Amino acid sequence: MKPLWRVVTVPPTLQGEAAVRFAEGARRRGAEVLEIRTDLHGPQDVDPRALSRGGPLLVSERGRPLPPAWVEAARYVDRDLTVSLDAPAEKLLASHHAERPLSTAEALKLWDCPLPPGALVKHVEPMDQPGHVAVLLETQARLIERFGAERVTVLGMGTIALAARAVLSARNVLEYVAMGGEWSAAPGQRLLDDAFRDFRAPRRGPARLGILGTSIAHSRSPRIHRQPFDRIDLPEQGPVEALVDSLLPHYAGFAVTSPFKLRMARHTHSSLEAINTLVRRDGRWESFNTDVEGARAVLQRLGSPEAFVLGDGGSTAALRAVSAEVRCPLRVLKRADITAPLSGAGIWTWPDRVTPPESLHFDRARVAVIAYGAPGRRIATEILRRGGTPLMLGAAWFVAQARRQRELWESAT
């Protein structure tokens, strides 16, 4: 078994030929192992032989027993350590999904049992506190000492677990990843495309980079910055402050996007109202706002003597910072301020997940969209619907600020 194998699970909505097509697509995009689970599919829902034709098949017992045909077709058979390890010795993947976070001593005691030579080991724990990553790393190291480097996988699971899983992946044998879309086999999985990009990139040291935000599947940052670069999608009220502190030993820097720009400014005691970049220097986080580069580019492209701004978050803070320099006074509008159609030039800073007020209408206004990709297109459609003309300036903002971010991360220590 060669580390690191990317594992994709067949969604329960796909059966028969649809499951086979899914498997083929996953393997084309870089998945190496396909998983089917008994809690997601019944014996007649999928054809294990067809699924195993393109590469290794992993079959996992979750509640319902494994059908014999699945075991026969599989390269790996996942059985729970505390239930039964009844599987062909050469196929066994012994696993345990703990119900609560464990100490390393508790985990080692759990795994203090004989296993067939070569059997794979998978240990999974829920993560409700970001700091538990240190415990999982110690557990991983001790299990590797006991079973060997080519047998062990340790995973965290939960809405804040993605960064921990990315760090653990450096020594894991298996990485369970999501294809994208609305469904994933477990909370905290990285996207297959991100994991494969990480795998293919030349190594530039152990320190990682990442982007912190909510609903950031569209972000281009993981595609343009040096690898490894992780897409850390967190709940809007997630403990981002504790998370970045727990990841200080493992990450050289972060891009920070909505809705965490103001919170991270406060957490790092920045003199700035909002920040979008963290850089590790001398054992602590230093914070910067490269959004000012993007804001400058957008206001220059807008070319207006004044502009209204919709939204008052981190992006607006950057616009304020450069408005005097580019001689473009800003009128920042709260939702309650919008009582009549808006004209002239403006900038839409609300994320596309924010519903605009019903009172918002435009009188032939030119409105800069600083989002890009699918979110930018959705915002542009909304502007058109309300009588405005969208100006797609998200790429200009993104490229200008990203160039400066890259320079700052090169200075990390």
BELFEN-V593275 format. One record per residue. N is the residue number from 1. PSI is psi as a letter, one per 40 degrees, with the letter a starting at -180 (none if undefined). OMEGA is omega in whole degrees, 0 to 359 (* if undefined). Layout:
n->{N,N}
psi->{PSI,PSI}
omega->{OMEGA,OMEGA}
//
This chain:
n->{1,2,3,4,5,6,7,8,9,10,11,12,13,14,15,16,17,18,19,20,21,22,23,24,25,26,27,28,29,30,31,32,33,34,35,36,37,38,39,40,41,42,43,44,45,46,47,48,49,50,51,52,53,54,55,56,57,58,59,60,61,62,63,64,65,66,67,68,69,70,71,72,73,74,75,76,77,78,79,80,81,82,83,84,85,86,87,88,89,90,91,92,93,94,95,96,97,98,99,100,101,102,103,104,105,106,107,108,109,110,111,112,113,114,115,116,117,118,119,120,121,122,123,124,125,126,127,128,129,130,131,132,133,134,135,136,137,138,139,140,141,142,143,144,145,146,147,148,149,150,151,152,153,154,155,156,157,158,159,160,161,162,163,164,165,166,167,168,169,170,171,172,173,174,175,176,177,178,179,180,181,182,183,184,185,186,187,188,189,190,191,192,193,194,195,196,197,198,199,200,201,202,203,204,205,206,207,208,209,210,211,212,213,214,215,216,217,218,219,220,221,222,223,224,225,226,227,228,229,230,231,232,233,234,235,236,237,238,239,240,241,242,243,244,245,246,247,248,249,250,251,252,253,254,255,256,257,258,259,260,261,262,263,264,265,266,267,268,269,270,271,272,273,274,275,276,277,278,279,280,281,282,283,284,285,286,287,288,289,290,291,292,293,294,295,296,297,298,299,300,301,302,303,304,305,306,307,308,309,310,311,312,313,314,315,316,317,318,319,320,321,322,323,324,325,326,327,328,329,330,331,332,333,334,335,336,337,338,339,340,341,342,343,344,345,346,347,348,349,350,351,352,353,354,355,356,357,358,359,360,361,362,363,364,365,366,367,368,369,370,371,372,373,374,375,376,377,378,379,380,381,382,383,384,385,386,387,388,389,390,391,392,393,394,395,396,397,398,399,400,401,402,403,404,405,406,407,408,409,410,411,412,413}
psi->{h,h,i,h,h,h,h,h,h,h,i,e,e,h,i,b,d,d,d,d,d,d,d,d,d,d,d,d,e,e,i,d,h,h,h,i,i,e,e,d,i,i,d,e,d,i,h,d,d,d,d,e,d,e,a,h,h,h,h,h,h,g,c,i,i,h,h,d,d,d,d,d,e,i,d,i,h,h,i,h,d,e,c,i,f,g,i,h,d,e,e,h,h,h,i,h,h,i,e,i,h,i,i,d,d,d,d,d,d,d,e,g,i,h,i,i,h,e,h,i,h,h,h,h,i,i,h,e,h,d,e,e,d,d,d,d,d,d,d,d,d,d,d,d,d,d,e,i,d,f,e,h,h,h,i,i,h,i,e,e,e,d,d,d,d,d,d,d,d,d,e,i,d,i,h,h,i,i,d,i,a,e,i,i,d,i,h,e,i,i,i,d,d,d,d,d,d,d,d,e,i,i,h,f,i,d,h,i,i,i,h,h,a,h,g,f,d,e,h,e,d,e,d,e,i,i,i,h,h,h,h,g,h,i,i,d,e,i,g,d,d,d,d,d,d,d,e,d,e,e,h,d,i,i,h,h,a,h,f,e,d,d,d,d,d,d,d,e,f,i,e,i,d,i,i,e,h,h,h,h,h,f,e,i,h,i,i,i,g,e,d,d,d,d,d,d,d,d,d,d,d,d,f,i,e,i,i,i,h,h,i,f,a,d,d,d,d,d,d,d,d,e,d,d,d,e,f,g,i,i,h,h,h,i,d,e,e,g,e,i,i,h,i,a,i,i,h,h,e,h,i,e,e,h,h,i,i,d,e,h,i,i,g,f,i,h,h,h,h,e,i,i,a,d,d,d,d,d,d,d,d,d,d,d,d,e,e,i,h,h,h,g,e,d,d,d,d,d,d,d,d,d,d,d,d,d,d,d,d,e,e,i,none}
omega->{181,172,359,180,180,185,176,182,179,180,182,180,183,181,174,183,178,177,179,179,176,180,180,179,179,181,176,182,173,175,180,180,176,181,165,185,183,175,181,182,173,183,184,185,185,178,185,179,179,181,183,185,185,182,184,176,175,177,188,178,177,181,182,182,178,174,179,180,177,182,181,183,189,167,179,182,183,175,182,181,185,181,180,175,181,179,175,187,183,180,193,165,180,185,169,176,183,180,181,175,182,168,178,179,178,180,180,177,179,184,178,183,180,175,176,177,179,178,178,183,177,181,185,177,172,177,175,177,182,183,181,178,180,178,180,178,177,177,178,181,182,177,176,176,184,190,181,188,184,181,196,170,176,185,164,181,179,186,179,189,190,182,177,179,179,179,180,184,181,181,179,174,182,170,180,187,181,178,185,183,187,189,168,184,180,178,179,181,170,174,179,182,178,181,181,177,176,182,186,186,175,180,177,180,186,185,183,169,179,174,181,178,177,181,186,178,182,189,178,184,180,182,187,182,181,180,357,181,190,177,187,184,186,171,184,179,182,184,187,180,179,181,183,178,180,184,182,180,192,184,177,181,179,159,182,180,184,11,192,186,180,180,180,175,179,184,182,179,180,173,180,178,181,177,177,183,172,178,178,178,176,173,177,178,168,188,182,174,177,175,179,177,177,180,179,180,182,180,177,179,180,173,182,178,176,182,170,181,177,183,183,178,184,180,179,176,178,178,178,186,184,186,179,181,182,176,178,178,183,172,183,186,168,183,182,181,187,183,181,179,182,179,180,182,180,177,178,181,179,170,185,176,179,179,179,180,179,182,184,174,181,174,180,179,170,187,179,175,183,168,179,181,182,177,178,179,178,178,179,178,179,179,178,182,184,171,181,176,181,173,187,184,180,181,179,178,186,183,182,182,182,178,179,176,182,179,181,181,177,180,182,177,*}
//
